[in-house]
Amino acid sequence: MTSARRSTEREQLDLFRALPGDLAPRDAQDLMAYPFFSLAKSKRLAPIDFKAGTIVIRVEAVPEHGLATIWDADVLIWAASQIVEARDIGLQPSRLMAATPYEILSFIGRGVSARDYDRLKAALDRLQSTTVATSIRQLTERRMHRFSWINEWKERADPHGRPLGLELIVPDWFYAAVLDDALVLTIDRAYFGLTGGLERWLYRLVRKHGGRQQHGWSFDFAHLHAKSGSLSPLKHFAYDLREIVRRQPLPGYRLSIDRTLNGSERLAFIPTEPVHGAAARSGAPLRPGDKL
């Protein structure tokens, strides 16, 4: 039944060939604001369970691959960037996308060796096998949307077996969010150079909530811990946050720690550059659809 569904889905979708050039990186705001990915480099099998108000999220892994990681999510940033760019220049994007490994790897700041290609395939496996159930953008919290980050993917070859690239299908939940202007943000290309899972997650959260507000934003540590989906105890999580504040690795933002009257800690962040700074460093011009 699954094979029949996927066959029908592929037949109904037009193939979109990845656009060349240095596109501005775009990220889906829902993925930036909530815990959808493992922040660890080691395999995580424990599910992510999150609930806040009407928002419910459950992310589950299979033992063979583990949960999709925040580094694997770079593939979705590439896909979002392609979809938005195609729409903005008047082309018709599609959930069925074709690209070479080189195009994806170079966009997300990775190497392009055979080892990097193997890592990309492992990331695609985790994205395909990780299952998500969420009430986000559903009419009620009882109505859940269930999907995998990639419905399917395959390697393409010519009749002589020479590799032609990859094809993948992104889920309609993700595709609908990316096509909605209000649900996509342009991010700094320096994001791909962040090596820690927590600092990557924190940048996306800060970019989503802080944006370019002059006076920034703040969260208490316990709230951040809950939103991260991290398996690390709060005490260790707080230590890691303080280390990030000490190092100041997030492009475009200045971090600080405020103490409340009851002694609890809050992470505060403010933008450190003009509105167009991140776009200028991305190497690609802003288009009308880009959100600052």
Order of alpha helices (4+ residues) and beta strands (2+ residues): alpha-beta-beta-alpha-beta-beta-alpha-beta-alpha-alpha-beta-beta-beta-beta-alpha-beta-alpha-beta-alpha-alpha-beta-beta-alpha
